[in-house]
Amino acid sequence: MTIAGPLGPSLAPIIRGNRSLYQFLKPIANWYAHVSGYRQVGLKYDDLLVEERPDVQRALERLTPRETYDRTFRFKRASHCSVLHDILPKDQWTKPEEDVRYLKPHVEDVEREDIERRKWDNIAVSRRR
């Protein structure tokens, strides 16, 4: 169980491991997700990741064409809502069960590859006698 990962520190593994703590914090997390408003304009949580990070850039290149199209559509729709200072109709909001982490596995793969590359780059080669 790691607390810090490629996307920053997270207490999620600890909270998921403690059932009473999970039951206490789950309503608060749902409330926070609703108040943040990203679902009300049709975005998913991974759409909020900072794209300027090199690992996220490389992870975005690994998305399927369909995922890339869906992501672009969500951004265009959210931009339109922002310009109009409005939110989407309730039936078009991103539902919590649809808000899956589609980019996180790719970012974690990129981070693992970077760690492996750093290990291989630091290998000392010695001559056999």
DSSP file (Angstrom, degrees, kcal/mol; ACC not computed):
  #  RESIDUE AA STRUCTURE BP1 BP2  ACC     N-H-->O    O-->H-N    N-H-->O    O-->H-N    TCO  KAPPA ALPHA  PHI   PSI    X-CA   Y-CA   Z-CA
    1    1 A M              0   0    0      0, 0.0     2,-0.4     0, 0.0    13,-0.0   0.000 360.0 360.0 360.0 120.1    0.0    0.0    0.0
    2    2 A T        -     0   0    0      1,-0.1     3,-0.1     7,-0.0     8,-0.0  -0.886 360.0-166.6-110.8 141.9    1.5    3.3   -1.1
    3    3 A I  S    S+     0   0    0     -2,-0.4     7,-3.3     1,-0.2     2,-0.5   0.828  79.4  52.0 -90.9 -37.7    0.4    6.7    0.0
    4    4 A A  E     +A    9   0A   0      5,-0.3    -1,-0.2     7,-0.1     7,-0.0  -0.874  68.4 160.1-104.7 130.5    2.3    8.7   -2.6
    5    5 A G  E >   -A    8   0A   0      3,-1.5     3,-1.6    -2,-0.5    -2,-0.0  -0.608  58.7 -74.3-130.5-167.8    2.0    7.8   -6.2
    6    6 A P  T 3  S+     0   0    0      0, 0.0    49,-0.1     0, 0.0    -2,-0.0   0.744 130.3  51.2 -66.4 -21.4    2.5    9.4   -9.6
    7    7 A L  T 3  S-     0   0    0      1,-0.4   101,-0.0    42,-0.0    -3,-0.0   0.292 123.2 -93.3 -98.3   9.9   -0.6   11.5   -9.1
    8    8 A G  E <   -A    5   0A   0     -3,-1.6    -3,-1.5     2,-0.1    -1,-0.4  -0.429  65.7 -27.6 108.0 177.2    0.4   12.8   -5.7
    9    9 A P  E     -A    4   0A   0      0, 0.0     2,-0.4     0, 0.0    -5,-0.3  -0.359  59.5-176.8 -68.6 145.6   -0.3   11.7   -2.1
   10   10 A S        -     0   0    0     -7,-3.3     4,-0.2     1,-0.1    -2,-0.1  -0.991  29.4-167.3-146.6 134.1   -3.5    9.8   -1.4
   11   11 A L     >  +     0   0    0     -2,-0.4     4,-2.4     1,-0.2     3,-0.4   0.341  65.2 106.7 -95.5   4.1   -5.1    8.4    1.7
   12   12 A A  H  > S+     0   0    0      1,-0.2     4,-3.0     2,-0.2     5,-0.3   0.870  73.8  52.7 -55.4 -44.5   -7.5    6.4   -0.3
   13   13 A P  H  > S+     0   0    0      0, 0.0     4,-1.3     0, 0.0    -1,-0.2   0.897 112.5  45.9 -61.5 -37.3   -5.9    3.0    0.3
   14   14 A I  H  > S+     0   0    0     -3,-0.4     4,-0.9     2,-0.2    -2,-0.2   0.915 114.4  47.3 -68.9 -42.8   -6.0    3.6    4.1
   15   15 A I  H >< S+     0   0    0     -4,-2.4     3,-0.6     1,-0.2     7,-0.4   0.906 111.4  50.2 -67.1 -42.0   -9.6    4.8    4.0
   16   16 A R  H 3< S+     0   0    0     -4,-3.0    -1,-0.2     1,-0.2    -2,-0.2   0.806 107.5  56.3 -66.1 -27.3  -10.8    1.9    1.8
   17   17 A G  H 3< S+     0   0    0     -4,-1.3     2,-0.7    -5,-0.3    -1,-0.2   0.725  99.4  63.9 -76.0 -22.5   -9.1   -0.5    4.3
   18   18 A N    <X  -     0   0    0     -4,-0.9     4,-2.5    -3,-0.6     5,-0.2  -0.899  69.6-163.2-107.5 107.9  -11.0    0.8    7.3
   19   19 A R  H  > S+     0   0    0     -2,-0.7     4,-2.5     1,-0.2     5,-0.2   0.883  87.3  46.7 -61.6 -43.9  -14.7    0.1    6.8
   20   20 A S  H  > S+     0   0    0      2,-0.2     4,-1.6     1,-0.2    -1,-0.2   0.892 113.7  48.8 -68.7 -37.9  -16.0    2.5    9.5
   21   21 A L  H  > S+     0   0    0      2,-0.2     4,-2.4     1,-0.2    -2,-0.2   0.898 111.5  50.9 -65.7 -39.5  -13.8    5.4    8.2
   22   22 A Y  H  X S+     0   0    0     -4,-2.5     4,-2.3    -7,-0.4    -2,-0.2   0.928 109.9  48.9 -62.2 -46.6  -14.9    4.7    4.7
   23   23 A Q  H  < S+     0   0    0     -4,-2.5    -1,-0.2     1,-0.2    -2,-0.2   0.815 113.6  48.2 -65.1 -29.6  -18.6    4.8    5.7
   24   24 A F  H  < S+     0   0    0     -4,-1.6     4,-0.5    -5,-0.2    -1,-0.2   0.901 118.5  37.3 -75.0 -41.8  -18.0    8.1    7.5
   25   25 A L  H  X S+     0   0    0     -4,-2.4     4,-2.6     1,-0.2     5,-0.2   0.689  96.9  79.1 -88.1 -19.2  -16.1    9.8    4.7
   26   26 A K  H  X S+     0   0    0     -4,-2.3     4,-2.5     1,-0.2     5,-0.2   0.917  94.8  47.1 -59.5 -47.0  -18.0    8.5    1.6
   27   27 A P  H  > S+     0   0    0      0, 0.0     4,-2.3     0, 0.0    -1,-0.2   0.884 112.9  50.5 -62.1 -35.3  -20.9   11.0    2.0
   28   28 A I  H  > S+     0   0    0     -4,-0.5     4,-2.5     2,-0.2    -2,-0.2   0.910 110.5  49.1 -66.6 -41.6  -18.5   13.8    2.5
   29   29 A A  H  X S+     0   0    0     -4,-2.6     4,-2.4     2,-0.2    -1,-0.2   0.905 111.4  49.3 -64.3 -41.8  -16.6   12.8   -0.6
   30   30 A N  H  X S+     0   0    0     -4,-2.5     4,-1.9     2,-0.2    -2,-0.2   0.908 111.5  49.6 -63.5 -41.5  -19.8   12.6   -2.6
   31   31 A W  H  X S+     0   0    0     -4,-2.3     4,-2.6     1,-0.2    -2,-0.2   0.923 111.1  49.3 -62.2 -44.3  -20.8   16.0   -1.4
   32   32 A Y  H  X S+     0   0    0     -4,-2.5     4,-2.3     1,-0.2    -2,-0.2   0.903 109.2  51.6 -63.5 -41.8  -17.4   17.5   -2.3
   33   33 A A  H  X S+     0   0    0     -4,-2.4     4,-0.8     1,-0.2     6,-0.5   0.881 112.4  47.0 -62.9 -37.1  -17.6   16.0   -5.8
   34   34 A H  H >< S+     0   0    0     -4,-1.9     3,-0.6     1,-0.2    -2,-0.2   0.918 112.7  48.3 -69.6 -43.3  -21.0   17.5   -6.3
   35   35 A V  H 3< S+     0   0    0     -4,-2.6    -2,-0.2     1,-0.2    -1,-0.2   0.837 100.8  64.6 -68.1 -33.1  -19.9   20.9   -5.0
   36   36 A S  H 3< S-     0   0    0     -4,-2.3    -1,-0.2    -5,-0.2    -2,-0.2   0.829  94.4-148.5 -63.2 -29.9  -16.8   21.0   -7.1
   37   37 A G    <X  +     0   0    0     -4,-0.8     4,-0.6    -3,-0.6     3,-0.3   0.427  60.0 120.7  85.7  -0.6  -19.2   21.1  -10.1
   38   38 A Y  T >4>S+     0   0    0     -5,-0.3     5,-2.5     1,-0.2     3,-0.6   0.847  77.3  51.7 -68.9 -30.0  -17.1   19.2  -12.7
   39   39 A R  G >45S+     0   0    0     -6,-0.5    55,-2.2     1,-0.2     3,-1.0   0.792 100.7  63.3 -72.8 -26.4  -19.8   16.6  -13.1
   40   40 A Q  G 345S+     0   0    0     -3,-0.3    48,-2.1     1,-0.3    -1,-0.2   0.665 106.1  44.0 -74.7 -15.6  -22.4   19.3  -13.7
   41   41 A V  G <<5S-     0   0    0     -4,-0.6    -1,-0.3    -3,-0.6    -2,-0.2   0.283 125.3-101.0-107.8   8.3  -20.6   20.4  -16.9
   42   42 A G  T < 5S+     0   0    0     -3,-1.0    -3,-0.2     1,-0.3     2,-0.1   0.575  75.2 136.3  91.6  11.2  -20.1   16.8  -18.1
   43   43 A L      < -     0   0    0     -5,-2.5    -1,-0.3    -6,-0.2     2,-0.3  -0.486  44.5-137.0 -88.9 161.6  -16.4   16.3  -17.1
   44   44 A K    >   -     0   0    0     -2,-0.1     3,-1.2     1,-0.1     4,-0.4  -0.733  30.4-105.3-107.9 164.4  -14.8   13.3  -15.4
   45   45 A Y  G >  S+     0   0    0      1,-0.3     3,-1.8    -2,-0.3     4,-0.2   0.885 118.9  55.4 -59.1 -41.7  -12.3   13.4  -12.6
   46   46 A D  G >  S+     0   0    0     54,-0.3     3,-1.1     1,-0.3    -1,-0.3   0.683  93.5  70.5 -69.3 -15.7   -9.3   12.6  -14.9
   47   47 A D  G <  S+     0   0    0     -3,-1.2    -1,-0.3     1,-0.2    -2,-0.2   0.691  92.0  61.4 -68.6 -16.7  -10.2   15.5  -17.1
   48   48 A L  G <  S+     0   0    0     -3,-1.8    -1,-0.2    -4,-0.4    -2,-0.2   0.520  75.9 115.8 -88.9  -6.2   -9.0   17.7  -14.3
   49   49 A L  S <  S-     0   0    0     -3,-1.1     2,-0.5    -4,-0.2   -42,-0.0  -0.345  80.6-101.6 -64.1 144.9   -5.4   16.4  -14.3
   50   50 A V    >   -     0   0    0      1,-0.2     3,-1.0     2,-0.1     6,-0.2  -0.558  30.5-160.3 -71.3 117.2   -2.8   19.0  -15.3
   51   51 A E  T 3  S+     0   0    0     -2,-0.5    -1,-0.2     1,-0.2     6,-0.1   0.654  79.4  74.6 -75.6 -15.3   -1.9   18.3  -18.9
   52   52 A E  T 3  S+     0   0    0      4,-0.1    -1,-0.2     5,-0.1    -2,-0.1   0.657  71.0 101.4 -75.1 -14.1    1.4   20.2  -18.8
   53   53 A R  S <> S-     0   0    0     -3,-1.0     4,-2.3     1,-0.1     3,-0.2  -0.514  76.5-133.2 -70.0 136.8    3.0   17.4  -16.8
   54   54 A P  H  > S+     0   0    0      0, 0.0     4,-2.3     0, 0.0     5,-0.2   0.863 104.3  52.7 -61.5 -36.6    5.2   15.3  -19.0
   55   55 A D  H  > S+     0   0    0      1,-0.2     4,-1.8     2,-0.2    55,-0.1   0.881 110.5  47.3 -68.2 -35.9    3.9   12.0  -17.6
   56   56 A V  H  > S+     0   0    0      2,-0.2     4,-2.4    -6,-0.2    -1,-0.2   0.884 109.7  54.5 -70.4 -37.9    0.3   13.1  -18.2
   57   57 A Q  H  X S+     0   0    0     -4,-2.3     4,-1.3     1,-0.2    -2,-0.2   0.932 110.6  45.1 -59.2 -46.0    1.2   14.1  -21.8
   58   58 A R  H  X S+     0   0    0     -4,-2.3     4,-0.5     1,-0.2    -1,-0.2   0.857 112.0  52.5 -67.8 -33.8    2.7   10.7  -22.5
   59   59 A A  H >< S+     0   0    0     -4,-1.8     3,-1.0     1,-0.2     4,-0.3   0.874 104.5  56.0 -68.5 -36.4   -0.4    9.0  -20.9
   60   60 A L  H >< S+     0   0    0     -4,-2.4     3,-1.1     1,-0.3    -1,-0.2   0.836 100.9  58.9 -64.0 -31.7   -2.7   11.1  -23.1
   61   61 A E  H 3< S+     0   0    0     -4,-1.3    -1,-0.3     1,-0.2    -2,-0.2   0.714 100.6  57.8 -68.5 -18.9   -0.9    9.7  -26.2
   62   62 A R  T << S+     0   0    0     -3,-1.0    -1,-0.2    -4,-0.5    -2,-0.2   0.497  80.6 111.5 -91.0  -4.5   -1.8    6.2  -25.1
   63   63 A L  S <  S-     0   0    0     -3,-1.1    40,-0.0    -4,-0.3    -3,-0.0  -0.353  75.1-109.1 -67.9 150.1   -5.6    6.8  -25.1
   64   64 A T     >  -     0   0    0      1,-0.1     4,-2.5    -2,-0.0     5,-0.2  -0.351  31.8-106.7 -70.5 160.3   -7.6    5.0  -27.7
   65   65 A P  H  > S+     0   0    0      0, 0.0     4,-2.5     0, 0.0     5,-0.2   0.876 122.0  52.7 -57.3 -36.3   -9.1    7.2  -30.4
   66   66 A R  H  > S+     0   0    0      2,-0.2     4,-2.8     1,-0.2     5,-0.2   0.929 109.4  47.3 -66.2 -44.2  -12.6    6.8  -28.8
   67   67 A E  H  > S+     0   0    0      2,-0.2     4,-2.4     1,-0.2    -1,-0.2   0.896 112.7  50.3 -63.1 -39.7  -11.3    7.9  -25.4
   68   68 A T  H  X S+     0   0    0     -4,-2.5     4,-2.4     2,-0.2    -2,-0.2   0.918 111.8  47.7 -64.0 -43.6   -9.6   10.9  -27.0
   69   69 A Y  H  X S+     0   0    0     -4,-2.5     4,-2.6    -5,-0.2    -2,-0.2   0.934 112.6  48.4 -62.9 -46.6  -12.7   11.9  -28.9
   70   70 A D  H  X S+     0   0    0     -4,-2.8     4,-2.4     1,-0.2    -2,-0.2   0.900 111.5  50.4 -61.2 -41.1  -14.9   11.5  -25.8
   71   71 A R  H  X S+     0   0    0     -4,-2.4     4,-2.2     2,-0.2    -1,-0.2   0.928 111.4  47.9 -62.8 -45.7  -12.4   13.6  -23.8
   72   72 A T  H  X S+     0   0    0     -4,-2.4     4,-2.5     1,-0.2    -2,-0.2   0.906 111.3  51.0 -61.9 -42.2  -12.4   16.4  -26.5
   73   73 A F  H  X S+     0   0    0     -4,-2.6     4,-2.6     1,-0.2    -1,-0.2   0.914 109.1  50.7 -62.2 -42.8  -16.2   16.4  -26.6
   74   74 A R  H  X S+     0   0    0     -4,-2.4     4,-2.4     1,-0.2    -1,-0.2   0.906 111.2  48.8 -62.8 -40.1  -16.4   16.7  -22.8
   75   75 A F  H  X S+     0   0    0     -4,-2.2     4,-2.5     2,-0.2    -2,-0.2   0.917 111.9  48.3 -65.4 -42.6  -14.0   19.7  -22.9
   76   76 A K  H  X S+     0   0    0     -4,-2.5     4,-2.2     2,-0.2    -2,-0.2   0.920 113.4  47.4 -63.7 -42.5  -15.9   21.4  -25.7
   77   77 A R  H  X S+     0   0    0     -4,-2.6     4,-2.1     2,-0.2    -1,-0.2   0.899 113.0  48.4 -66.1 -40.1  -19.2   20.9  -23.9
   78   78 A A  H  X S+     0   0    0     -4,-2.4     4,-2.1     2,-0.2    -2,-0.2   0.881 110.8  51.2 -67.4 -37.9  -17.7   22.2  -20.6
   79   79 A S  H  X S+     0   0    0     -4,-2.5     4,-2.5     2,-0.2    -2,-0.2   0.904 108.8  51.6 -64.1 -40.5  -16.2   25.2  -22.4
   80   80 A H  H  X S+     0   0    0     -4,-2.2     4,-2.0     1,-0.2    -2,-0.2   0.916 110.0  48.8 -62.0 -43.4  -19.6   26.0  -23.9
   81   81 A C  H  X>S+     0   0    0     -4,-2.1     5,-2.4     1,-0.2     4,-0.6   0.883 110.5  52.2 -62.8 -37.8  -21.2   25.8  -20.4
   82   82 A S  H ><5S+     0   0    0     -4,-2.1     3,-0.6     2,-0.2    -2,-0.2   0.908 108.7  49.2 -65.6 -42.4  -18.5   28.1  -19.1
   83   83 A V  H 3<5S+     0   0    0     -4,-2.5    -1,-0.2     1,-0.2    -2,-0.2   0.893 115.5  43.9 -63.9 -39.4  -19.1   30.7  -21.8
   84   84 A L  H 3<5S-     0   0    0     -4,-2.0    -1,-0.2    -5,-0.2    -2,-0.2   0.526 105.3-129.5 -82.4  -5.5  -22.9   30.6  -21.2
   85   85 A H  T <<5S+     0   0    0     -4,-0.6     2,-0.3    -3,-0.6    -3,-0.2   0.937  71.9 111.2  53.0  49.4  -22.4   30.7  -17.4
   86   86 A D      < -     0   0    0     -5,-2.4     2,-0.3    -6,-0.1    -1,-0.2  -0.880  62.0-128.0-142.3 168.5  -24.7   27.7  -17.1
   87   87 A I        -     0   0    0     -2,-0.3   -46,-0.2    -3,-0.1     3,-0.1  -0.777  36.2 -92.7-116.5 167.3  -24.6   24.0  -16.3
   88   88 A L        -     0   0    0    -48,-2.1     5,-0.1    -2,-0.3    -1,-0.1  -0.306  52.1 -85.0 -72.3 159.7  -25.9   21.1  -18.3
   89   89 A P    >   -     0   0    0      0, 0.0     3,-2.4     0, 0.0     4,-0.5  -0.368  47.0-107.8 -60.0 150.0  -29.5   19.7  -17.8
   90   90 A K  G >  S+     0   0    0      1,-0.3     3,-1.0     2,-0.2    -2,-0.1   0.792 117.7  59.9 -56.2 -32.7  -29.5   17.2  -14.9
   91   91 A D  G 3  S+     0   0    0      1,-0.2    -1,-0.3     4,-0.0     4,-0.1   0.661 105.1  50.5 -72.1 -13.3  -29.9   14.2  -17.2
   92   92 A Q  G <  S+     0   0    0     -3,-2.4    -1,-0.2   -52,-0.1    -2,-0.2   0.432  83.4 114.0-102.1  -1.2  -26.6   15.1  -19.0
   93   93 A W  S <  S-     0   0    0     -3,-1.0     2,-0.5    -4,-0.5   -53,-0.2  -0.315  81.4 -99.3 -63.3 151.9  -24.5   15.4  -15.8
   94   94 A T        -     0   0    0    -55,-2.2    -1,-0.1   -51,-0.2   -51,-0.1  -0.654  40.9-135.8 -73.3 121.0  -21.8   12.8  -15.4
   95   95 A K    >>  -     0   0    0     -2,-0.5     3,-1.4     1,-0.1     4,-1.1  -0.477  17.0-115.6 -78.0 150.6  -23.1   10.2  -13.0
   96   96 A P  T 34 S+     0   0    0      0, 0.0     3,-0.5     0, 0.0    -1,-0.1   0.856 116.9  53.5 -55.6 -36.3  -20.9    9.0  -10.2
   97   97 A E  T 34 S+     0   0    0      1,-0.2    -3,-0.0     3,-0.0     3,-0.0   0.725 108.7  50.0 -73.7 -18.3  -20.8    5.4  -11.7
   98   98 A E  T <4 S+     0   0    0     -3,-1.4     2,-2.1     1,-0.1    -1,-0.2   0.630  87.1  91.1 -87.2 -15.8  -19.7    6.9  -15.0
   99   99 A D     <  +     0   0    0     -4,-1.1     2,-0.2    -3,-0.5    -1,-0.1  -0.489  59.4 158.1 -83.8  73.0  -16.9    8.9  -13.4
  100  100 A V        -     0   0    0     -2,-2.1     2,-1.5     1,-0.0   -54,-0.3  -0.655  52.3-107.4 -97.9 154.5  -14.2    6.2  -13.8
  101  101 A R        +     0   0    0     -2,-0.2    -2,-0.1     1,-0.2    -1,-0.0  -0.642  48.6 161.5 -82.8  89.8  -10.5    6.9  -13.8
  102  102 A Y  S    S+     0   0    0     -2,-1.5     4,-0.3     1,-0.1    -1,-0.2   0.723  74.1  39.6 -83.2 -22.4   -9.7    6.3  -17.5
  103  103 A L  S  > S+     0   0    0     -3,-0.2     4,-2.2     2,-0.1     3,-0.4   0.720  95.6  78.3 -99.6 -25.2   -6.3    8.1  -17.5
  104  104 A K  H  > S+     0   0    0      1,-0.2     4,-2.6     2,-0.2     5,-0.2   0.885  91.2  52.7 -56.4 -45.1   -4.9    7.0  -14.1
  105  105 A P  H  > S+     0   0    0      0, 0.0     4,-2.1     0, 0.0    -1,-0.2   0.892 111.0  48.4 -59.8 -36.7   -3.8    3.6  -15.3
  106  106 A H  H  > S+     0   0    0     -3,-0.4     4,-2.3    -4,-0.3    -2,-0.2   0.907 111.2  49.4 -69.0 -40.7   -1.9    5.1  -18.2
  107  107 A V  H  X S+     0   0    0     -4,-2.2     4,-2.3     1,-0.2    -1,-0.2   0.908 111.5  49.5 -64.5 -40.8   -0.2    7.7  -15.9
  108  108 A E  H  X S+     0   0    0     -4,-2.6     4,-2.5     2,-0.2    -1,-0.2   0.884 109.7  51.6 -66.0 -38.0    0.8    5.0  -13.5
  109  109 A D  H  X S+     0   0    0     -4,-2.1     4,-2.4    -5,-0.2    -2,-0.2   0.922 109.8  49.4 -62.2 -43.7    2.2    2.9  -16.4
  110  110 A V  H  X S+     0   0    0     -4,-2.3     4,-2.3     1,-0.2    -2,-0.2   0.912 111.3  49.5 -61.1 -42.8    4.3    5.9  -17.5
  111  111 A E  H  X S+     0   0    0     -4,-2.3     4,-2.3     2,-0.2    -2,-0.2   0.913 110.6  49.5 -64.8 -42.5    5.6    6.4  -14.0
  112  112 A R  H  X S+     0   0    0     -4,-2.5     4,-2.5     1,-0.2    -1,-0.2   0.905 111.3  49.9 -62.0 -40.7    6.6    2.8  -13.7
  113  113 A E  H  X S+     0   0    0     -4,-2.4     4,-2.7     2,-0.2    -2,-0.2   0.890 109.4  51.3 -65.3 -38.9    8.4    2.9  -17.0
  114  114 A D  H  X S+     0   0    0     -4,-2.3     4,-2.4     2,-0.2    -2,-0.2   0.909 110.5  48.8 -63.8 -41.6   10.2    6.1  -15.9
  115  115 A I  H  X S+     0   0    0     -4,-2.3     4,-2.0     2,-0.2    -2,-0.2   0.927 113.1  47.3 -63.2 -44.3   11.3    4.4  -12.7
  116  116 A E  H  X S+     0   0    0     -4,-2.5     4,-2.4     1,-0.2    -2,-0.2   0.898 111.0  51.6 -63.9 -40.0   12.5    1.3  -14.7
  117  117 A R  H  X S+     0   0    0     -4,-2.7     4,-2.3     1,-0.2    -2,-0.2   0.902 108.7  50.9 -63.7 -40.9   14.3    3.5  -17.2
  118  118 A R  H  X S+     0   0    0     -4,-2.4     4,-1.0     2,-0.2    -1,-0.2   0.888 110.0  50.5 -63.7 -38.3   16.1    5.3  -14.4
  119  119 A K  H >< S+     0   0    0     -4,-2.0     3,-0.5     1,-0.2    -2,-0.2   0.934 112.7  45.4 -63.8 -45.5   17.2    2.0  -12.9
  120  120 A W  H >< S+     0   0    0     -4,-2.4     3,-1.0     1,-0.2    -2,-0.2   0.845 109.4  56.1 -67.8 -32.9   18.5    0.8  -16.2
  121  121 A D  H 3< S+     0   0    0     -4,-2.3    -1,-0.2     1,-0.2    -2,-0.2   0.748 107.6  49.5 -69.9 -22.2   20.3    4.1  -16.9
  122  122 A N  T << S+     0   0    0     -4,-1.0     2,-0.3    -3,-0.5    -1,-0.2   0.263  78.8 125.4-101.6  11.6   22.2    3.8  -13.6
  123  123 A I    <   -     0   0    0     -3,-1.0     2,-0.6    -4,-0.1    -3,-0.0  -0.542  56.4-137.6 -73.5 130.9   23.4    0.3  -14.0
  124  124 A A        -     0   0    0     -2,-0.3     2,-0.5     2,-0.0    -2,-0.1  -0.803  14.2-150.7 -90.9 123.1   27.2    0.0  -13.7
  125  125 A V        -     0   0    0     -2,-0.6     2,-0.4     2,-0.0    -2,-0.0  -0.816  14.8-170.7 -96.3 127.2   28.7   -2.2  -16.3
  126  126 A S        -     0   0    0     -2,-0.5     2,-0.3     0, 0.0    -2,-0.0  -0.904  24.6-112.7-119.4 150.2   31.8   -4.0  -15.3
  127  127 A R        -     0   0    0     -2,-0.4     2,-0.3     1,-0.1    -2,-0.0  -0.611  28.3-129.4 -82.5 134.1   34.2   -6.0  -17.4
  128  128 A R              0   0    0     -2,-0.3    -1,-0.1     1,-0.1     0, 0.0  -0.598 360.0 360.0 -81.4 142.6   34.4   -9.8  -16.8
  129  129 A R              0   0    0     -2,-0.3    -1,-0.1     0, 0.0    -2,-0.0   0.392 360.0 360.0-113.5 360.0   37.8  -11.2  -16.3
